[in-house]
Amino acid sequence: MVVVQPSQPTPFRLIQADGKPRFGIFTQPVTELGLNDFVYYNQMDKLASTLSRWAHFKQFQFVSVCHPDWILAAAIADIRYLSSGFAYFYQRSSGRLDEFKMLQPLGRASQMSHSPVAGIAKIASGKNSITIEPHGYCWRLSLQSSQLSANVLLSPNELAEPLALCLPTGYNGWTYTQKHNGLQVTGELIQQQQRVDLSRALAGYDFSAGFMRRETSWRWGSLSGHSGTDTIGFNLAAGVNETGATENCGWLNGKRYLLPPVQFNFERQQPNACWQLVSHCGAVQLQFTPAAKRQERLNLGLLASNFRQYCGSWHGQITLSDGKQIRCNGQQGLAEDHFARW
């Protein structure tokens, strides 16, 4: 598999000269959001205050690395009042999940990048830190904690096509989302003072930013893995990015295929029960079996979050627009159920 070396993408700005964002599914990732030029109105069509512009913008970045026997995940989020980060390592053979997390009021000891292809996103607290640094179309993830450390590079193969889209959100907002699945992984990962073999691992990268709903929720499923000689991946979601299009897509050997809306069927009160993901047209027929989860509940009145991210296995198939199929027979991946008031 040929790996693309870091390069400088063609400039592509999200906010246009008239102060409005571009909407749609793009053929290339955005290289600059251009937030300072966004003309933001309130619900009464008046220019929003400086405080509203600051408070209503949210951003998060997420990296997952999946292997047949383990999953590594790391996230950094900026919801203005609070910056947060977490990382965990899940071992399938032992069923153990080790994690560390950080909370920083008002973005203290943290920073975010307004571009998914440049700049640095990072958060630190004591001896723990997470850094996500783009290098063109590659991303470096660095982690440091007492039990877990990593310095890995995520790289697409020569045919890889990202998902990049911006859609209207609520009455006057927007959300830009960029997803890459099936990325190659090189570097070093240390868990419990033991070096972890990366040779069969594949990764995913998620950059999402925008003026999102005050209260929002989503269901999400993700996979990066191998099926025979094929490299497969998918990103499926419900609850966000559904105004005129969706962020649902699959990857087969780097080629991106857009997918239809998907229904997530699961029981919140039965966290170990299987999830069913189906589309009305029958193209998506998947089952997710949870094995471990990272959960966090936070209720501060102004801010609230009920977050559950599951490690588990995927079964079933996705039939693509050209008749080919993404076949899942137990590959490890992620599923998530999240409510946020921010």
N, C-alpha and C positions, 0 to 999 in steps of 0.2 A: 504494500500500500504506500503510495507516494504521499508525503506530508508537505503541505505548503509552508514555506518559510515566511516569517513575518514580513508584511508589505504595507504600504500606505494606501488605503482604499481611496477611491475617487470621492472628492468632497460632495456631500449631499446633506443639505440643511433642512431640518424639519419645519421650522417657522419661516414662512415666506415674507417677502418684502411688505405685504399688506398686513402683517401681524397675525395671520391665520396659519394654523398648521396644515400641512398636506395630509389628506386622508386617503386610505387605501392600503393595499398590499403592494409592497415595493419589490423591485428587482435587485436592490442592493440595500445594505444597512445604512441607517442614518449615521453620519460622522459627527454632526453637531446638532444639538437640540435648538440652540438659539433662543433660550428662555427670555432673555432681556427684551426681545422684540415681540414677544407674545402680547397681544392686546386682549386683556382679560376683563370680561364684564360680569357683573353680578346678575341675580335672577330678575332684577328690574331694569336690565339693559343699561345700567350705569357703570362707569369704569370702576373696577374693584379697587379697594384700598391697598396700600403697600403691605399692610399686615395680612390682608386676605391673600394676596399673591404669594407671600412667603409661607403662610400656614397651610394653604390648600395644595401645594405641590408635594408629591410623595415620590420616592424612588427606592427600588431595591434591586440587588444583584444576587444571583444564586448560582452555585456551581455544584454539580453532582458527578461523582465518579463511581461507576458500577462495574463490578467484577462478579463472576459466578459465585464467589464465597464471601463477598463483602461489599459494603457501600460507604462511601465517604461523601458528606454533604457539608456545605458552608454557605452562609447567607449574611449579607449586610443590608440593613434597611434604614432609611431616613424618613421619619414621619414628622419632621420638624420639631415637635415638642420633645422628641426622644429619638435617639439612634440606638439600634440594637444589632447584635451579631450573635450567631451561634455556629457551632460546628460539631459534627458527631461522626463516629466510626461504628458501623454495625457489622458484626461478624455472623454470617449465616450459620456456620457449623456449631458455634457455641450459643447463639441466640443473644449475645451480649451487645449492648449499645452503650458506648461511652461518649459523653458530650461535655462541652463547656459553652457558656453563654456570657454575654456582656450587655449591659444597659448603660447608656450615657445620656443624661438629660441635656436637651438643647444642642445635641451634636458635639459635646465635649469629647476630646481625644478621638475624633473621627472625621472623615471627609468622604465626599462622594464625587464622582466624575459625571459631567453632563454630556458624556460621549461614551458609547459602548466600545469604541475602537481606540481611545486615547485617554490619558489621565490615570488616576489611581483612586480606588475606593478602599478605605481601610478603617478599622476600629481597633482600639486597644484598651485594656484594663488590667493593671498589674502586670503579671507575666504572660497574659494571654493576648493574642493578636490575630487578626485576619486581614489579609491584603489581597485584592484582586486587581491585577494590572494588565490592561490590554496592550498588545503589540500588533497593531493592525488587525488581522483576522485570527490572531492567536491570543490566548489569555494565560497569565501566570497566576496561580493560586499559591499563596504562602500562608501557612498556619504555624502557630507556636503556642503550646501549652505544656503542662507537666507530663501529660501522657501521650499527646498527639502532636506531631509536627509534619509539615509537608512543604515541598517546593516543587510543584509540578507544572508542566506546560501543556496546555490543551490546544491541539492543532487540527484543522480540517484536512481531509484528503483533497486531492486535486479537483474532484467533481462536486464537493460539498456545496449545497445551496442553503442559505439561512432562511428562516422566516422573519420577515420584518414588516410590521404593519402599524398604522396609527388609525384609531377609530374615535368617533365622538363618544364622550362619557357624560351621562346625565344631561343637564340643560345647557351647560356652557363649558364643559371640560373636555379633555382628551386624554388618551392613554397611548403611549408608544411602547410596543413590545418587540423584543428581538430574541429569537430562540435558535440555538444550535444544538443538535443532538448527534451522537455517533462520532464525537471528536476523539482523535488519538491522544494518548496520555504518555508522557515521558517525564522523568525526574526522579524524585525521592519521596517516599512516604514512610514515616516511622510511627509505629503504634506499640506502646508498652515496651520501648527500647528495642523493638524488633523491626527490621526492614521488611516492608510489604512488597510482594511481587506485583508489578504493574503490567506484566506482559499481556494479560487478557482483559485489561480494563478499557472501558470507553467512557466518555464524559459528555455532559450537557452544560450549556451556559445560558443564563436567562438575565436579560436586562430589561427592566420595566420602569417607566417613569411617566408622570403626567399629573394633571389636575383631576383626581379621582373622586368618586362619590364619597360623601362624608361617612356613610355606612355602606359597606360592601361585603360581599361574600363570594366565595368561589369554591368549586371542586376542580381537581386537577389530577392528571395522570401523565407519567413520563417514563420513557424507556430508552436506553442506549445499550445495545447488546449485539450478539452474534446469533445468527440462525443458519446453521450449516456453514457455507462459505460466504454468506451474505452479512453485511453490516446493516443493522436495522435500528430504527428509532421512531418515536412518535411523541407529540405533545398534544394533549387533549384537555379542554377546559370547558366549564359551564359557569355562568354567572358574571363573567367579565368579557370585554372585547367581543360583543355580539351585536353591534349596531351596523348592520349592512354586510358584515363578514364575520368570521371567527378566526381564532388563532389555532384552530385544529389543523394539524398536518402530520404527515408521516415521511420518513426518509428510508429509502432503499438504496444501499451502496452510494450514499451521498446525494442522490436525486430527491428533491423535495416534491411532495404531492399534497395539494390542499385537500382537506377532508370535510365532510358535512357536520352539522351540529350533532352533538352526542348527549344522550341522557345518562346521568350517573344514578344508579339505583343501589342504595346501601342503607344501613340502619345505624344512626348515630349512637343509639343506646346499646348496640351490639358491636363493639369495635373490632371483634375478632372474626366477624362474619364476612363472607366474600362480597365484593363489589361486582356489579354488572354494568358494563358500559356498552350501549347500543345506539345505533343511529336508525332513524325511521326507514331509511332506504335499504338497510341491511348491510351496508359496506363495513361498518364497525361492529364487531361481535367479540367482546373481550371480557375476561374475568380476572379480577385481581384478588389474590389471597394475602391478607396482612400477616406479617410475622413479628414485627416490632414497630414501635412508634415513638416519635418525639412529640410531646404534648406540652402546651403552655397556656394557662388561662390568666388573663390580666384584666381587672376591672377597676379603673380609676375614675369612673364617671365620664369625664371628658374623653378619655381614651379607654378602649376596651379591645381585647383580642381573645378569641377562642381558636387556638391553632392546634391542628393535629396533622402530622406528616407521618406516613406509614412506609416502612420498608417491606417489600414482599415480592411475590412472583406473579407474572403475567401469563395468561393462557388465552388462546383463541386466535383470531386472524382479522386483518384489515384488508379488504379488497380495494385496490387502487384504481385510478381512472383508466389505466391501460390494461387492466385485467390481472396484473401481477398482484402478489399478496405479501404482506408482512405477516409472518407466522410466529406466534409466541407459544413456546412449550416449556415455560417455567423460568424464563430469564428474569433476573432481578431488576426491579425498578421501584418507582415511588408513586404514591397517591397522597392526596392532600384534601382536607376539608378545613376551611378557614372563614371565620367571621371577624371583621375589623370595624371599629369605630375610630376614625382618625381625622 
